[in-house]
Structure formats: C-alpha cells, structure tokens
Amino acid sequence: MLENNSKIPSRKFIDLIRESGLEKEIRRGIPVTIFLPNSEALSMVPEEEFNTVSREPERLKSLLKYHIIRGEISVRDMTNLLKDRESAKIITVEGTPIIMRQCGKNCIKVNDAKIIGSDMKVLDFNIHVIDRVLVPEKL
C-alpha cells in the first residue's frame, strides 16, 4: 500500500502510454523501467503546453520514451550504481541520457525529479514514481 496520494503515479500518464501505442512497442519481451510522474507533477505542466505536445504524436512519444529505460532497475540497483560515484548516465528508450544521482540518504534524483515511490508494478512494468515530468532537451 502506498503511504500517501503524492506517490500514486498519474493515471493520465499511463493512459498516454497506452493511447500513443507505446505500450505495445515497449512490450517486446524486454523488461523496462518507467519513471512515472505523479498527478501533481503533471498538473505543474502548463495545460497549453501539454495539449500542444499531446496533439503531436511524435513529440508525445519522444516525451514518454524519455521516461523509460530498458531493463528492470530497482532502487537498490540504483543505490549500488551510485555507491562509488556522484552520478550515472543511463540512456532512455528515447535515445538520450538521464542523469541519476544521490540527493541524501534514501533519496535518488533522476535529472531534477526526485523518486518518491519505487519498485511498483503497473502494466507489468517496473515503476518509480517521480515528482516532476522529465523533458528531453530536443523536445
């Protein structure tokens, strides 16, 4: 059970993954990890900007893919990866890297987004809930 509603992933984001056809595309037998913004994170995106991106299928897919990495990576895996280094780059399905780093004891950030819920299963994917929407530079 989740501790509070701020850790619940956005249903809207999950629906976008389905509607864009991305769910089928990433289900090709390869485990994936998704950094899924919570509802509060999505509400911080200006509605006009969100509507513009969601009307352009390729931009939307690019944004969604930037939240996905190949392989199932747990918080424990991330902690071990960051054990002897300040940060680590991981390539997203979109093709550009995200940066993981420790932000204190029991705290990991992906770019500027803090992981606030971890190691959940949604749509058979490993999910880490984050408090911001990740935006690739070339979006």
One Martini backbone bead per residue (centre of mass of N, CA, C, O) as a GRO file, in nm:
protein
  139
    1MET     BB    1   0.098   0.035   0.020
    2LEU     BB    2   0.063   0.358   0.001
    3GLU     BB    3   0.126   0.631   0.191
    4ASN     BB    4   0.042   0.845  -0.041
    5ASN     BB    5  -0.087   1.024  -0.309
    6SER     BB    6   0.194   1.143  -0.414
    7LYS     BB    7   0.281   0.829  -0.508
    8ILE     BB    8   0.083   0.824  -0.732
    9PRO     BB    9   0.046   0.759  -1.036
   10SER     BB   10  -0.043   0.876  -1.335
   11ARG     BB   11  -0.309   0.794  -1.523
   12LYS     BB   12  -0.261   0.981  -1.765
   13PHE     BB   13   0.019   0.868  -1.839
   14ILE     BB   14  -0.069   0.579  -1.885
   15ASP     BB   15  -0.273   0.646  -2.110
   16LEU     BB   16  -0.062   0.765  -2.305
   17ILE     BB   17   0.094   0.506  -2.348
   18ARG     BB   18  -0.140   0.357  -2.476
   19GLU     BB   19  -0.247   0.564  -2.699
   20SER     BB   20   0.045   0.582  -2.852
   21GLY     BB   21   0.154   0.263  -2.860
   22LEU     BB   22   0.393   0.211  -2.654
   23GLU     BB   23   0.319  -0.041  -2.502
   24LYS     BB   24   0.364  -0.239  -2.740
   25GLU     BB   25   0.656  -0.150  -2.813
   26ILE     BB   26   0.777  -0.223  -2.504
   27ARG     BB   27   0.659  -0.544  -2.505
   28ARG     BB   28   0.922  -0.714  -2.639
   29GLY     BB   29   1.044  -0.887  -2.377
   30ILE     BB   30   1.157  -0.631  -2.241
   31PRO     BB   31   1.249  -0.496  -1.973
   32VAL     BB   32   1.117  -0.212  -1.789
   33THR     BB   33   1.161   0.129  -1.682
   34ILE     BB   34   0.952   0.373  -1.516
   35PHE     BB   35   0.928   0.726  -1.492
   36LEU     BB   36   0.648   0.835  -1.306
   37PRO     BB   37   0.448   1.078  -1.282
   38ASN     BB   38   0.263   1.245  -1.087
   39SER     BB   39  -0.014   1.433  -1.073
   40GLU     BB   40   0.127   1.690  -0.973
   41ALA     BB   41   0.338   1.707  -1.199
   42LEU     BB   42   0.133   1.738  -1.432
   43SER     BB   43  -0.004   2.003  -1.315
   44MET     BB   44   0.265   2.184  -1.373
   45VAL     BB   45   0.189   2.169  -1.657
   46PRO     BB   46   0.098   2.351  -1.894
   47GLU     BB   47  -0.184   2.302  -2.070
   48GLU     BB   48  -0.094   2.411  -2.346
   49GLU     BB   49   0.165   2.240  -2.365
   50PHE     BB   50   0.034   1.963  -2.333
   51ASN     BB   51  -0.161   1.984  -2.577
   52THR     BB   52   0.052   2.020  -2.795
   53VAL     BB   53   0.203   1.750  -2.752
   54SER     BB   54  -0.056   1.556  -2.768
   55ARG     BB   55  -0.104   1.643  -3.088
   56GLU     BB   56   0.200   1.522  -3.125
   57PRO     BB   57   0.297   1.208  -3.155
   58GLU     BB   58   0.614   1.229  -3.163
   59ARG     BB   59   0.651   1.412  -2.916
   60LEU     BB   60   0.505   1.233  -2.718
   61LYS     BB   61   0.683   0.983  -2.748
   62SER     BB   62   0.943   1.124  -2.664
   63LEU     BB   63   0.853   1.195  -2.379
   64LEU     BB   64   0.784   0.908  -2.285
   65LYS     BB   65   1.065   0.769  -2.354
   66TYR     BB   66   1.224   0.951  -2.141
   67HIS     BB   67   1.085   0.755  -1.899
   68ILE     BB   68   1.252   0.510  -2.034
   69ILE     BB   69   1.414   0.197  -1.957
   70ARG     BB   70   1.608  -0.063  -2.004
   71GLY     BB   71   1.522  -0.261  -1.777
   72GLU     BB   72   1.533  -0.371  -1.442
   73ILE     BB   73   1.536  -0.110  -1.194
   74SER     BB   74   1.616  -0.062  -0.878
   75VAL     BB   75   1.691   0.110  -0.604
   76ARG     BB   76   1.921  -0.072  -0.529
   77ASP     BB   77   2.068  -0.052  -0.799
   78MET     BB   78   2.109   0.253  -0.789
   79THR     BB   79   2.267   0.261  -0.527
   80ASN     BB   80   2.498   0.083  -0.629
   81LEU     BB   81   2.577   0.262  -0.873
   82LEU     BB   82   2.624   0.526  -0.665
   83LYS     BB   83   2.831   0.449  -0.443
   84ASP     BB   84   3.120   0.555  -0.616
   85ARG     BB   85   2.938   0.801  -0.724
   86GLU     BB   86   2.770   1.091  -0.816
   87SER     BB   87   2.689   0.974  -1.109
   88ALA     BB   88   2.455   0.853  -1.374
   89LYS     BB   89   2.418   0.738  -1.698
   90ILE     BB   90   2.107   0.680  -1.880
   91ILE     BB   91   1.956   0.537  -2.141
   92THR     BB   92   1.689   0.595  -2.320
   93VAL     BB   93   1.448   0.512  -2.546
   94GLU     BB   94   1.483   0.794  -2.690
   95GLY     BB   95   1.836   0.825  -2.669
   96THR     BB   96   1.878   0.982  -2.408
   97PRO     BB   97   2.002   1.091  -2.119
   98ILE     BB   98   1.999   1.031  -1.779
   99ILE     BB   99   2.042   1.153  -1.442
  100MET     BB  100   2.181   1.002  -1.164
  101ARG     BB  101   2.138   1.086  -0.804
  102GLN     BB  102   2.218   1.166  -0.504
  103CYS     BB  103   2.005   1.338  -0.224
  104GLY     BB  104   2.070   1.152   0.002
  105LYS     BB  105   1.934   0.965   0.220
  106ASN     BB  106   1.709   0.787   0.048
  107CYS     BB  107   1.790   0.958  -0.228
  108ILE     BB  108   1.674   0.998  -0.570
  109LYS     BB  109   1.767   1.138  -0.882
  110VAL     BB  110   1.614   1.239  -1.197
  111ASN     BB  111   1.756   1.478  -1.259
  112ASP     BB  112   1.506   1.685  -1.100
  113ALA     BB  113   1.374   1.419  -1.003
  114LYS     BB  114   1.212   1.267  -0.743
  115ILE     BB  115   1.193   0.975  -0.580
  116ILE     BB  116   0.865   0.873  -0.417
  117GLY     BB  117   0.834   0.589  -0.563
  118SER     BB  118   0.895   0.227  -0.558
  119ASP     BB  119   0.879  -0.077  -0.703
  120MET     BB  120   0.640  -0.097  -0.907
  121LYS     BB  121   0.346  -0.241  -1.061
  122VAL     BB  122   0.262  -0.141  -1.401
  123LEU     BB  123   0.180  -0.302  -1.669
  124ASP     BB  124   0.440  -0.487  -1.602
  125PHE     BB  125   0.609  -0.255  -1.487
  126ASN     BB  126   0.867  -0.080  -1.363
  127ILE     BB  127   0.811   0.163  -1.101
  128HIS     BB  128   0.890   0.517  -1.064
  129VAL     BB  129   0.802   0.778  -0.876
  130ILE     BB  130   0.775   1.122  -0.968
  131ASP     BB  131   0.782   1.497  -0.917
  132ARG     BB  132   0.841   1.512  -1.237
  133VAL     BB  133   0.877   1.607  -1.557
  134LEU     BB  134   1.050   1.483  -1.819
  135VAL     BB  135   1.267   1.678  -2.048
  136PRO     BB  136   1.389   1.682  -2.339
  137GLU     BB  137   1.583   1.896  -2.515
  138LYS     BB  138   1.451   1.808  -2.816
  139LEU     BB  139   1.135   1.900  -2.769
   0.00000   0.00000   0.00000
